[in-house]
Amino acid sequence: MDQPANTVNYFIAGYIVIFGAMLAYLISLIVRWRNLRQDESLLTQLEAEQNRPRADE
């Protein structure tokens, strides 16, 4: 009687690839979110400096 092919290694490798891709995407989102917050902070600071009354006026 023939037994089914042993594909457990491919099963595990597939899950590693899928979860690795999801982890990489999550890290990418976290880095983008941090950069976005830094950009927002910089723009807020620049806007505050622009709206501040100048001493020479």
Phi, psi and omega in degrees: 000127180281141178260155177295156181295143179276103183246021181298322180297320178292323177300311180294317180297321178298316178295322177298316180295314182296310181290330174295318178294319178294321178294317178297320178294319179296317177298319178299317179296320179295317179295317178297319180297317178296317178296322178296318178296321178295318178297319178298317179297317179296317180294322177296318179295317180294322179294320178295320178293323181290324182274351180288134178294140181271152182286335184274000180259000000 
